[in-house]
Amino acid sequence: MTSPKTSRDSMAASSLTKYMSVAGAVDELGRRGFTEGLRVINGGLRAIGTGEPIRTEDLVIREVYRFEGVSDPDDMAIVYGIEGRRGLKATVIDAFGVYSDPALSALMEKVTIRDAA
């Protein structure tokens, strides 16, 4: 198991080749139960389906997939597979580089990273 202090870059780099696209990663995570989505609203995370506020301290990043657009910066994204209390399994997609969402990136920095068990 990876330490909670694992570098986000090193974990993402180890996951680079597992899926060929953002859609492929999201589809596979969905098949494995990561069916909720999270988004930033008023400076915090909310479940898209229920609107329930989600505290970052209640979440653990289990999987990270980073996609780099070879010819198109619009293709640069990070897909997170996240677990939370009460059985929450969600995905979060954030662009990186110039297109990243600073609010989402700041919130994701607060979430502990652990490899899937």
Contacts in CASP RR format, 6 or more apart in sequence:
PFRMAT RR
TARGET T0000
AUTHOR 0000-0000-0000
METHOD contacts of the structure
MODEL  1
MTSPKTSRDSMAASSLTKYMSVAGAVDELGRRGFTEGLRVINGGLRAIGT
GEPIRTEDLVIREVYRFEGVSDPDDMAIVYGIEGRRGLKATVIDAFGVYS
DPALSALMEKVTIRDAA
1 114 0 8 1.000
1 115 0 8 1.000
1 117 0 8 1.000
2 11 0 8 1.000
2 113 0 8 1.000
2 114 0 8 1.000
2 115 0 8 1.000
4 112 0 8 1.000
4 113 0 8 1.000
4 114 0 8 1.000
6 113 0 8 1.000
8 64 0 8 1.000
8 109 0 8 1.000
8 113 0 8 1.000
11 64 0 8 1.000
11 113 0 8 1.000
11 115 0 8 1.000
12 64 0 8 1.000
12 65 0 8 1.000
12 66 0 8 1.000
12 78 0 8 1.000
13 66 0 8 1.000
15 63 0 8 1.000
15 64 0 8 1.000
15 65 0 8 1.000
15 66 0 8 1.000
16 65 0 8 1.000
16 66 0 8 1.000
16 68 0 8 1.000
18 25 0 8 1.000
18 65 0 8 1.000
19 25 0 8 1.000
19 28 0 8 1.000
19 65 0 8 1.000
21 67 0 8 1.000
22 65 0 8 1.000
22 67 0 8 1.000
22 75 0 8 1.000
22 77 0 8 1.000
22 79 0 8 1.000
22 93 0 8 1.000
25 65 0 8 1.000
25 67 0 8 1.000
25 79 0 8 1.000
26 79 0 8 1.000
26 91 0 8 1.000
26 93 0 8 1.000
29 63 0 8 1.000
29 79 0 8 1.000
29 81 0 8 1.000
29 91 0 8 1.000
30 91 0 8 1.000
32 89 0 8 1.000
33 89 0 8 1.000
34 81 0 8 1.000
34 82 0 8 1.000
34 89 0 8 1.000
34 90 0 8 1.000
34 91 0 8 1.000
35 89 0 8 1.000
35 90 0 8 1.000
36 47 0 8 1.000
36 48 0 8 1.000
36 49 0 8 1.000
36 50 0 8 1.000
36 88 0 8 1.000
36 89 0 8 1.000
36 90 0 8 1.000
36 91 0 8 1.000
37 47 0 8 1.000
37 48 0 8 1.000
37 49 0 8 1.000
37 90 0 8 1.000
37 91 0 8 1.000
37 92 0 8 1.000
38 45 0 8 1.000
38 46 0 8 1.000
38 47 0 8 1.000
38 48 0 8 1.000
38 54 0 8 1.000
38 82 0 8 1.000
38 90 0 8 1.000
38 91 0 8 1.000
38 92 0 8 1.000
39 45 0 8 1.000
39 46 0 8 1.000
39 48 0 8 1.000
39 92 0 8 1.000
39 104 0 8 1.000
40 46 0 8 1.000
40 101 0 8 1.000
40 103 0 8 1.000
40 104 0 8 1.000
40 107 0 8 1.000
43 103 0 8 1.000
43 107 0 8 1.000
44 53 0 8 1.000
44 54 0 8 1.000
44 56 0 8 1.000
44 103 0 8 1.000
44 107 0 8 1.000
45 53 0 8 1.000
45 54 0 8 1.000
45 55 0 8 1.000
45 56 0 8 1.000
45 59 0 8 1.000
45 107 0 8 1.000
46 52 0 8 1.000
46 53 0 8 1.000
46 54 0 8 1.000
47 54 0 8 1.000
47 88 0 8 1.000
47 90 0 8 1.000
54 84 0 8 1.000
54 88 0 8 1.000
54 90 0 8 1.000
56 107 0 8 1.000
56 110 0 8 1.000
56 111 0 8 1.000
57 110 0 8 1.000
58 84 0 8 1.000
58 85 0 8 1.000
59 82 0 8 1.000
59 83 0 8 1.000
59 84 0 8 1.000
59 88 0 8 1.000
59 111 0 8 1.000
59 112 0 8 1.000
60 82 0 8 1.000
60 83 0 8 1.000
60 84 0 8 1.000
60 111 0 8 1.000
60 112 0 8 1.000
60 113 0 8 1.000
60 114 0 8 1.000
61 80 0 8 1.000
61 81 0 8 1.000
61 82 0 8 1.000
61 108 0 8 1.000
61 111 0 8 1.000
61 112 0 8 1.000
61 113 0 8 1.000
61 114 0 8 1.000
62 81 0 8 1.000
62 82 0 8 1.000
62 83 0 8 1.000
62 114 0 8 1.000
62 115 0 8 1.000
62 116 0 8 1.000
63 79 0 8 1.000
63 80 0 8 1.000
63 81 0 8 1.000
63 116 0 8 1.000
64 78 0 8 1.000
64 79 0 8 1.000
64 80 0 8 1.000
64 81 0 8 1.000
64 113 0 8 1.000
65 78 0 8 1.000
65 79 0 8 1.000
66 77 0 8 1.000
66 78 0 8 1.000
66 79 0 8 1.000
66 96 0 8 1.000
67 75 0 8 1.000
67 76 0 8 1.000
67 77 0 8 1.000
67 78 0 8 1.000
67 79 0 8 1.000
68 75 0 8 1.000
68 76 0 8 1.000
69 75 0 8 1.000
69 76 0 8 1.000
73 97 0 8 1.000
73 98 0 8 1.000
73 99 0 8 1.000
74 99 0 8 1.000
76 95 0 8 1.000
76 96 0 8 1.000
76 97 0 8 1.000
76 99 0 8 1.000
77 93 0 8 1.000
77 94 0 8 1.000
77 95 0 8 1.000
77 96 0 8 1.000
78 93 0 8 1.000
78 94 0 8 1.000
78 95 0 8 1.000
78 96 0 8 1.000
79 91 0 8 1.000
79 92 0 8 1.000
79 93 0 8 1.000
80 91 0 8 1.000
80 92 0 8 1.000
80 93 0 8 1.000
80 94 0 8 1.000
80 108 0 8 1.000
80 111 0 8 1.000
81 89 0 8 1.000
81 90 0 8 1.000
81 91 0 8 1.000
81 92 0 8 1.000
82 88 0 8 1.000
82 89 0 8 1.000
82 90 0 8 1.000
82 91 0 8 1.000
82 92 0 8 1.000
82 111 0 8 1.000
83 89 0 8 1.000
83 90 0 8 1.000
84 90 0 8 1.000
92 104 0 8 1.000
92 108 0 8 1.000
94 100 0 8 1.000
94 101 0 8 1.000
94 104 0 8 1.000
94 105 0 8 1.000
94 108 0 8 1.000
95 101 0 8 1.000
96 105 0 8 1.000
END
